[in-house]
Amino acid sequence: MGDETAIRLIISDFGGVICSYDYRIFCEHLARKIGRSAEEIYAVVYGNELQVQFERGRVSGREYHRRVMDLLGTEMPYPEFFQMYGDIFTEIPATCDLLRRLHTRYPLYLLSDTNEIHFGYVRKTVGVVEVFDECVVSYEVGVMKPDPGIYQEALRRSGLPAEACVFIDDRPGNVEGARRVGMQALLFQSAERCAADLESLGVVIP
């Protein structure tokens, strides 16, 4: 493989790759707290445009908290909401191990559709986030995958040609979005399969 096509940057999604997540964990915790059904809370919190606006950075964490409280007709201090809303993630240990090994040889970027609370929470609780040289997150960039703008922001920060970057995501549409801007891209199915796919692109895994 010639140097012009060698992978020089590995870019990873977060949810479904580094951590699994389940919105219903939050809904069930809040339901018990305020005496409503988890289904009702899910519909109010995730079944509308508010969540999309939050992930695009149109709504701040505190504004989102206020609007959810108003929609549910309840009250909860922001720090308590932050903890409950954020605590929906479970680390995928094999991916975390793979990323730590890769980081001894390659720069790593995180590229994620996320919001101020979720990302604030995982920064504090998911140790592997510290290995990323850059975090390109939708609520700061203002666009979500598979919009070309979020991939182009990663490329802008890297200063690398698109073909020198490989992007890993568990959603086919997001993988296609990366390919449309010229990146190499892999569909994540497991850490073991991902490692094999990376090696097939010439990535050396320590």
C-alpha positions, -999 to +999 in steps of 0.1 A: +000+000+000+015+034-010+019+062+015-007+083-003-035+058+007-021+047+041-044+054+070-031+082+092-062+090+113-088+067+129-122+083+136-148+066+158-184+070+166-194+067+202-228+052+208-230+015+196-192+014+191-176+025+224-207+023+246-241+007+242-269+029+254-306+027+262-328+058+265-354+037+285-330+036+315-335+073+320-373+070+313-377+043+339-357+061+365-376+093+360-409+074+359-403+060+393-393+094+406-423+113+394-450+086+393-455+086+355-451+057+330-418+052+312-437+051+279-453+085+285-419+100+294-402+084+263-429+100+241-425+134+257-387+134+258-377+116+226-407+115+204-405+151+191-381+177+176-367+188+209-342+159+211-329+167+175-326+204+184-306+194+215-282+173+196-277+201+170-268+225+198-299+247+193-309+241+229-285+242+259-284+215+286-302+238+311-327+249+285-334+213+276-339+204+313-363+233+317-384+223+287-386+186+297-397+196+332-423+219+317-436+192+293-439+167+322-453+193+346-427+183+372-396+197+389-361+184+395-328+202+402-305+203+371-276+184+387-300+155+395-314+156+360-279+157+345-269+125+363-302+107+356-303+117+319-266+109+313-265+075+331-277+054+301-243+041+288-225+008+292-189+005+280-180-021+254-147-033+269-133-049+237-137-016+218-121+004+246-091-020+246-088-018+208-088+020+209-062+022+236-039+000+216-045+019+184-037+052+201-002+041+207+004+044+170-023+066+155-042+098+163-078+091+172-108+114+167-143+109+182-171+119+158-206+116+175-241+128+173-246+138+210-258+166+233-243+188+260-255+165+289-247+131+274-212+142+263-206+161+296-216+129+314-194+105+294-164+128+296-166+123+334-174+086+334-160+068+303-122+067+307-114+059+271-127+093+259-093+106+271-075+089+243-091+110+216-070+138+202-102+157+190-139+153+197-161+164+169-196+164+184-229+174+167-241+199+194-209+220+189-207+216+151-244+223+146-250+194+122-256+157+126-244+126+106-248+119+078-246+156+069-213+162+051-205+191+074-197+170+105-172+148+086-157+179+069-151+195+103-131+164+113-111+167+081-106+204+086-092+198+121-069+170+109-055+187+079-054+153+062-068+142+029-101+123+033-086+090+020-060+090+048-088+088+073-110+058+083-143+063+100-160+036+121-198+036+129-225+011+137-251+027+113-249+021+076-262+055+067-234+072+087-208+050+071-221+060+037-220+097+047-183+093+055-176+076+021-194+104+003-168+129+016-140+106+005-131+089+038-126+052+041-153+038+064-162+006+082-195-006+096-189-017+132-203-051+142-179-061+169-145-050+181-129-082+168-144-077+133-135-040+134-098-050+142-098-074+112-113-048+089-088-022+100-059-046+094-073-052+059-068-015+053-032-017+064-037-004+099-011-019+123-027-028+156-001-032+184 
